[in-house]
């Protein structure tokens, strides 16, 4: 059923979104057309997980708050169909064990040869700066042995600013960087150090695409996020 929902929603939403927002897309040819790949992006807005799948011609799976999948009644069913139709999978961000299990979910996605989208910052930047990346992205890249395509989003915070419930028209740019391949580069390197170095390299590539000021710290998720 989820596959059917995705096919239906994906035929409708991307064309409409591209018509409304008319995003500027750069470097799309750098995204492999097949095979497992991680799209690692900065995070500016709730709509980031909609914008990226709307411009990439292949399915991109993101994780989303489990709350979006548990609503009741007609509204809950519609919301659940919307997120499933966009290819998103639920994760309980308030449950540490579930959050760790989400990495296994991501590896399953990559193991099927699909594209997985992730925000190494962990949560949205509320001040426009680029925060330090968490090493889950490196764990995925090193374990799956797949390339990482850095993604730079600009302007999505103007579509739906933090605290806003309604999207608006705004100029959006999506930039895809050169794929980063870490296969064999960290053989024999302690795993913790390898994950940190891989993550820092990914974040540096994202910063080069966006030009954001680096915060130099982790972005802690607000209680109401």
ZIZINOR-V955786 format. One record per helix or strand. SS is the DSSP state (~ for helix, > for strand). FROM is the first residue (numbers start at 0). TO is the last residue. If there is no record, write none. Layout:
ss;from;to
SS;FROM;TO
SS;FROM;TO
This chain:
ss;from;to
~;1;20
>;23;25
~;27;29
>;36;40
~;47;54
>;59;60
>;62;64
~;65;68
~;72;84
>;88;90
~;95;110
>;114;117
>;129;129
~;135;143
>;146;153
~;155;158
>;172;179
~;190;209
>;213;213
